[in-house]
Amino acid sequence: MADSPDVIHSSAISRLGIRYQKFLDDLVPFRVARWSFVIALLVVYGVRVFFLQGWYIVSYALAIYLLNIFIAFLTPKFDPALDDEATSEDGPKLPISSKEDFKPFIRRLPEFKFWVRAVYSTIVAFVCTFFAVCNVPVFWPILVLYFIVLFTLTMKRQIAHMIKYRYLPFTHGKRRYRGREEDNTVIQ
């Protein structure tokens, strides 16, 4: 008895999904190459929009979305501002001495998912530039000015949140421990 078309179709989609996930898994270690690709993709998109002299609303939507996922990348998964254990007026803080509990920084949006969403959104915006229906006439300097104001206010709020709750979302500049030597002394 031959397989039905639905079974063949679903198994083909399943195999395609597995190959796609394998491809993404293979890309994980190549952080610099991945982000170089995103920058190149954004440059190609920017050049296309510049020469077409249109699709500013699509570009604005892309910029807002990229700002949104960047903020999710900078924000901790477990927001200390929402913690129910707030005992002081300033709220709970991350530990600053070795005697306090250690709470590792876990991102709301991991770096790889940030990269995947940035690539998808840029590709969608690029595809939108091929359709005239997406070219809504708009006075673009207003959009640029509004985005700058939005970016400034959002980042000011995010940085104030980082300072208030004492977290640093980047590993650059943080102390790293390499382990122990043969004589059981800790190497810093």
Secondary structure, DSSP 8 states (H G I E B T S, - for coil): ----HHHHHHHHHHHHHHHHHHHHHHHTT-HHHHHHHHHHHHHHHHHHHHHHT--HHHHHHHHHHHHHHHHHHHSBSS-GGG-TT--STT------STTS------BSS-HHHHHHHHHHHHHHHHHHTT-GGG-----HHHHHHHHHHHHHHHHHHHHHHHHHHT--S--TTS----EE-TTS-EE-
